Amino acid sequence: MSTESHLAELERRHADLERQIDEARLHPSLDDAEVTELKRRKLHLKDEIVRLRSTATVH
C-alpha cells in the first residue's frame, strides 16, 4: 500500500469516527465511555496522519 493510499484510508476512517461521534451526541442514551473511546481512536488516527504527512515531506 502506498503512503498516499494509506493516508487516504486513515483520513476516511477519521471522518467515519467524526460522524459516529456526532451521531452519538444526538443519542443521550449512549454511554459516555463509548464516546470517549471514539474520541481516543479519532485522536490516534489524527496523530498517525500527522506522522505520515511529516514523514512523507521529509523524504
Contact map, one row per residue, 1 for C-alpha under 8 A:
11101100000000000000000000000000000000000000000000000000000
11111100000000000000000000000000000000000000000000000000000
11111110000000000000000000000000000000000000000000010001000
01111111000000000000000000000000000000000000000000000000000
11111111100000000000000000000000000000000000000000000000000
11111111110000000000000000000000000000000000000000000000000
00111111111000000000000000000000000000000000000010010000000
00011111111100000000000000000000000000000000000000000000000
00001111111110000000000000000000000000000000000000000000000
00000111111111000000000000000000000000000000100110000000000
00000011111111100000000000000000000000000000110010000000000
00000001111111110000000000000000000000000000000000000000000
00000000111111111000000000000000000000000000100000000000000
00000000011111111100000000000000000000000100110000000000000
00000000001111111110000000000000000000000000000000000000000
00000000000111111111000000000000000000000000000000000000000
00000000000011111111100000000000000001101100000000000000000
00000000000001111111110000000000000000000100000000000000000
00000000000000111111111000000000000000000000000000000000000
00000000000000011111111100000000000001000000000000000000000
00000000000000001111111110000000001001100000000000000000000
00000000000000000111111111000000000000000000000000000000000
00000000000000000011111111100000000000000000000000000000000
00000000000000000001111111110100001000000000000000000000000
00000000000000000000111111110000000000000000000000000000000
00000000000000000000011111110000000000000000000000000000000
00000000000000000000001111111100000000000000000000000000000
00000000000000000000000111111110000000000000000000000000000
00000000000000000000000000111110000000000000000000000000000
00000000000000000000000100111111011000000000000000000000000
00000000000000000000000000011111111000000000000000000000000
00000000000000000000000000000111111100000000000000000000000
00000000000000000000000000000011111110000000000000000000000
00000000000000000000000000000111111111000000000000000000000
00000000000000000000100100000111111111100000000000000000000
00000000000000000000000000000001111111110000000000000000000
00000000000000000000000000000000111111111000000000000000000
00000000000000001001100000000000011111111100000000000000000
00000000000000001000100000000000001111111110000000000000000
00000000000000000000000000000000000111111111000000000000000
00000000000000001000000000000000000011111111100000000000000
00000000000001001100000000000000000001111111110000000000000
00000000000000000000000000000000000000111111111000000000000
00000000000000000000000000000000000000011111111100000000000
00000000011011000000000000000000000000001111111110000000000
00000000001001000000000000000000000000000111111111000000000
00000000000000000000000000000000000000000011111111100000000
00000000010000000000000000000000000000000001111111110000000
00000010011000000000000000000000000000000000111111111000000
00000000000000000000000000000000000000000000011111111100000
00000000000000000000000000000000000000000000001111111110000
00100010000000000000000000000000000000000000000111111111000
00000000000000000000000000000000000000000000000011111111100
00000000000000000000000000000000000000000000000001111111110
00000000000000000000000000000000000000000000000000111111111
00100000000000000000000000000000000000000000000000011111111
00000000000000000000000000000000000000000000000000001111111
00000000000000000000000000000000000000000000000000000111111
00000000000000000000000000000000000000000000000000000011111
